[in-house]
């Protein structure tokens, strides 16, 4: 007969279950850590690609125009944004112009074109959008020149003829707006200024006026985002990806790489401190700035203000999308200024 009284070869069931639970918990923790690190690596790659212009290559299409394979490539490698280059100038429209250069507060040299007129109503300063350049605004410039304005078209840092190879998505571009306004005021002091921004350029204009105390006669903005988180989230949604927490990570690392706190990019906050007259224009079918986001900015403006949707337009050039309505709205606004 075999005696099993001292047999301890079988482990206690409770100890086995506890050991398995600890192993599963450790694996889950490591998976979470690995996922967090991987997501941050992707965010670093994406933010650098989005804010650092490349020397060559073809710009990545908008998210809604990418195939599934292209979206996967963008996810792993980031977008390709070549440094914006002006490929034409006002002479292509028969307009005489001069090239201006001036310095920013952080010692970059910016380039602008000035299209003068004989008896100007004032100076209209134009600021382009993300990854754009001043020649993007030529259709605006030609029509505004016909309306009787001296037109100054500015290249933001990293774009066209200006210094640099990066963008801060509107933060330091606000400093560029302030530098341009100061230069024009110094050289043409008798001309009242109107600041005109497009997309990211609109946010830069709002920051220059609301935070940096630039004091124009009036402001015209096209489709500024309300907060940087909103506009980046829309891009993730267009890619079929969840915005949280990827958009937050991308924005955070973009700010780290460019040396500023990106969550301060808040056009709603800027607009709340603006008292000069403002014309707010939004494309009827804009996929990147919703009607609610537009009104979040417009509703807090503290001075005389006008809101208009451009019929049939998306996130694009309004003079090209609907030139008749755009021209009438701008003419009515400037003619009604005090």
C-alpha positions in Angstrom: 0.0 0.0 0.0 1.3 3.4 -1.0 1.4 6.1 1.6 0.3 9.6 0.2 0.3 11.4 3.5 3.5 13.3 2.8 3.0 13.7 -1.0 3.3 17.5 -1.9 3.7 17.1 -5.7 0.4 18.7 -6.5 0.3 22.5 -6.2 -2.4 24.2 -4.4 -5.1 25.4 -6.8 -5.4 28.8 -5.3 -1.6 29.5 -5.6 -1.7 28.4 -9.3 -4.6 30.8 -10.1 -2.8 33.7 -8.4 0.4 33.0 -10.3 -1.4 32.9 -13.6 -3.2 36.2 -12.8 0.1 37.9 -12.0 1.6 36.7 -15.3 -1.4 37.9 -17.2 -1.3 41.3 -15.4 2.4 41.7 -16.2 1.8 40.9 -19.9 -1.1 43.4 -20.0 1.1 46.1 -18.4 3.9 45.4 -20.9 1.4 45.5 -23.8 0.1 48.8 -22.5 3.6 50.2 -22.1 4.6 49.0 -25.6 1.4 50.5 -27.1 2.0 53.8 -25.4 5.6 54.0 -26.5 4.7 52.9 -30.1 1.9 55.5 -30.3 4.3 58.2 -29.1 7.0 57.2 -31.6 4.3 57.5 -34.4 3.3 60.9 -33.0 6.9 62.1 -33.0 7.3 61.0 -36.6 4.0 62.5 -37.7 4.5 65.8 -35.9 8.0 66.3 -37.3 6.8 65.5 -40.8 3.8 67.9 -40.4 5.9 70.9 -39.2 9.3 70.3 -40.9 9.3 71.1 -44.6 11.3 68.8 -46.8 13.6 69.9 -49.6 12.1 67.8 -52.4 9.2 65.4 -53.1 5.5 65.6 -53.8 3.1 66.8 -51.2 0.9 64.1 -49.6 -2.7 64.3 -50.7 -5.4 65.4 -48.3 -6.6 62.4 -46.1 -9.9 62.0 -47.9 -8.1 61.5 -51.2 -5.7 58.8 -50.0 -6.1 55.0 -50.7 -5.9 52.5 -47.8 -2.3 51.7 -48.6 -1.4 55.3 -48.8 -3.0 55.9 -45.4 -0.9 53.1 -43.9 2.3 54.6 -45.4 1.4 58.0 -44.0 0.7 56.4 -40.6 4.2 54.9 -40.4 6.2 57.4 -42.3 4.3 60.7 -41.9 3.2 63.1 -44.5 5.6 64.6 -47.1 5.3 68.4 -47.2 7.9 70.0 -49.5 9.1 73.5 -48.7 6.5 75.9 -50.3 7.9 77.7 -53.3 6.4 80.7 -55.1 6.2 79.7 -58.8 4.7 82.9 -60.0 4.4 86.6 -59.0 2.1 89.6 -59.5 3.7 90.3 -62.9 1.8 87.2 -64.2 -1.3 89.3 -63.8 0.2 92.4 -65.2 0.7 94.0 -61.8 3.8 96.0 -60.9 5.3 95.1 -57.5 8.3 95.5 -55.3 9.9 92.9 -53.0 10.2 93.7 -49.3 12.3 92.1 -46.6 12.1 92.6 -42.9 13.1 90.9 -39.7 11.0 89.1 -37.0 11.5 89.3 -33.3 13.5 86.0 -33.4 15.8 87.4 -36.2 14.4 85.6 -39.2 14.1 87.5 -42.5 10.6 87.4 -44.1 9.9 88.3 -47.7 6.8 90.1 -49.0 5.5 91.6 -52.2 3.9 95.1 -52.3 1.6 96.0 -55.1 1.1 99.8 -54.9 -1.8 101.9 -56.2 -1.9 105.6 -57.0 -4.4 106.7 -54.3 -4.7 103.9 -51.8 -7.7 103.4 -49.4 -5.2 101.7 -47.1 -2.8 98.8 -46.9 -4.3 95.3 -47.2 -1.8 92.7 -45.7 -2.4 89.1 -46.9 -1.3 86.0 -45.0 -1.5 82.5 -46.5 -2.5 79.2 -45.0 -0.5 76.1 -43.8 2.2 74.9 -46.2 1.3 77.7 -48.6 3.1 80.8 -49.9 2.2 84.3 -50.9 1.5 83.5 -54.5 -1.5 81.4 -53.3 -3.1 84.8 -52.6 -2.6 86.3 -56.0 -6.4 86.1 -56.9 -7.1 87.9 -53.6 -4.4 90.5 -54.3 -5.6 91.3 -57.8 -9.2 92.0 -56.7 -8.2 93.9 -53.6 -5.9 96.0 -55.8 -8.8 96.8 -58.1 -10.8 97.9 -55.0 -8.1 100.6 -54.4 -5.8 99.1 -51.8 -2.0 98.8 -51.6 -1.6 95.1 -51.2 1.2 93.5 -49.2 1.6 89.7 -49.6 3.7 88.0 -46.9 5.5 84.7 -46.9 5.4 83.1 -43.4 8.6 81.6 -41.9 9.7 78.5 -43.8 7.7 79.4 -46.9 8.5 81.0 -50.2 11.3 83.6 -50.0 11.3 83.8 -46.2 13.9 82.1 -43.9 13.4 78.8 -42.2 12.2 75.3 -43.0 9.5 74.8 -40.4 6.0 75.9 -39.3 4.5 76.3 -35.9 0.9 76.1 -37.3 0.0 79.7 -36.3 1.9 80.3 -33.1 5.1 82.1 -34.2 3.4 83.0 -37.4 1.5 85.5 -35.2 4.9 87.1 -34.6 5.4 87.2 -38.4 2.1 89.1 -38.7 3.2 91.6 -36.1 6.6 92.1 -37.9 4.8 92.7 -41.2 2.4 95.2 -39.7 5.2 97.0 -37.9 7.2 97.2 -41.1 4.3 98.6 -43.2 3.4 101.1 -40.4 7.0 102.4 -40.3 7.3 102.8 -44.1 3.7 103.8 -45.0 2.4 105.4 -41.8 -0.5 107.3 -43.5 -2.2 104.1 -44.7 -4.6 102.4 -42.4 -4.1 98.6 -42.3 -6.5 95.7 -42.8 -5.1 92.3 -41.9 -6.4 89.4 -44.1 -5.7 85.8 -43.2 -6.5 82.5 -44.8 -6.9 79.3 -42.7 -3.7 79.1 -40.5 -2.9 82.7 -41.5 -6.2 83.7 -40.0 -5.2 82.2 -36.6 -1.9 84.0 -36.9 -3.7 87.3 -37.5 -6.1 86.7 -34.6 -3.1 85.9 -32.3 -1.2 89.1 -33.5 -4.2 91.3 -32.7 -5.6 89.5 -29.6 -2.3 88.7 -27.9 0.5 90.8 -29.4 -1.6 94.0 -29.5 -1.3 94.7 -33.2 -3.9 97.4 -33.8 -5.2 97.3 -37.4 -8.2 99.3 -38.7 -10.0 95.9 -39.4 -9.5 92.2 -39.8 -10.8 89.8 -42.4 -10.4 86.0 -41.7 -11.1 83.0 -43.7 -11.9 79.7 -41.9 -9.6 79.9 -38.9 -9.7 76.7 -36.7 -11.1 77.3 -33.2 -8.4 75.2 -31.5 -5.4 73.3 -32.9 -6.9 70.1 -31.4 -10.0 70.5 -33.5 -8.3 70.8 -36.8 -5.8 68.0 -36.1 -8.7 65.7 -34.9 -10.5 66.3 -38.2 -7.5 65.0 -40.1 -7.5 61.8 -38.0 -11.2 61.3 -38.6 -10.6 61.7 -42.4 -8.0 58.9 -42.1 -10.6 56.7 -40.3 -8.6 56.8 -37.1 -9.6 57.8 -33.6 -8.6 61.3 -32.6 -8.0 60.4 -29.0 -5.3 60.1 -27.9 -3.4 60.3 -31.2 -4.2 63.9 -32.0 -3.2 65.0 -28.4 0.1 63.2 -28.7 0.9 64.6 -32.2 0.1 68.2 -31.0 2.2 67.7 -27.8 5.3 66.4 -29.7 5.0 69.1 -32.4 5.2 71.7 -29.7 8.1 70.0 -28.0 10.0 69.9 -31.3 9.3 73.5 -32.1 9.8 74.9 -28.6 6.3 76.1 -27.6 3.2 74.9 -25.7 0.9 74.0 -28.6 -2.4 73.8 -26.6 -2.2 77.6 -26.4 -3.0 77.7 -30.1 -6.6 78.8 -29.3 -8.3 81.2 -31.7 -11.3 81.4 -29.4 -9.1 82.9 -26.7 -7.5 85.2 -29.1 -10.8 86.4 -30.6 -12.2 87.3 -27.1 -9.6 90.1 -26.8 -10.3 91.7 -30.3 -12.3 94.9 -30.5 -11.7 96.1 -34.0 -14.2 95.3 -36.8 -13.9 91.7 -38.1 -15.3 90.0 -41.2 -15.5 86.3 -40.7 -15.8 84.2 -43.9 -16.4 80.4 -43.9 -16.9 78.0 -46.8 -20.4 76.5 -46.9 -19.0 72.9 -47.2 -15.7 73.3 -45.2 -14.8 69.8 -43.9 -12.1 71.1 -41.5 -13.9 74.0 -39.8 -17.5 73.2 -38.7 -20.2 75.8 -38.4 -20.1 75.3 -34.6 -16.3 75.8 -34.5 -16.6 78.9 -36.6 -19.2 80.4 -34.3 -17.1 79.5 -31.3 -14.6 82.1 -32.7 -17.0 84.6 -34.1 -19.4 84.8 -31.1 -16.7 86.0 -28.7 -15.4 88.8 -30.9 -15.8 92.0 -28.9 -16.1 94.6 -31.7 -18.3 95.1 -34.8 -18.5 91.9 -36.7 -20.0 90.2 -39.7 -20.3 86.5 -40.5 -20.8 85.1 -44.0 -20.8 81.7 -45.5 -19.4 81.5 -49.1 -21.9 79.5 -51.1 -20.5 76.3 -52.6 -17.0 76.7 -51.1 -15.1 74.3 -49.1 -11.7 74.8 -47.4 -10.3 76.7 -50.4 -9.7 80.1 -52.0 -13.0 82.0 -51.9 -12.2 84.3 -54.8 -11.8 81.2 -56.9 -14.8 79.3 -55.5 -17.3 82.2 -55.6 -15.7 85.4 -56.8 -18.9 87.4 -57.1 -20.1 86.8 -53.5 -16.6 87.1 -52.1 -16.0 90.5 -53.8 -19.4 91.8 -52.7 -18.9 90.8 -49.1 -15.5 92.3 -48.8 -16.5 95.5 -50.6 -19.5 95.9 -48.3 -17.4 95.4 -45.2 -14.6 97.8 -46.1 -17.0 100.4 -47.4 -18.8 100.3 -44.1 -15.8 100.8 -41.9 -15.8 103.9 -39.7 
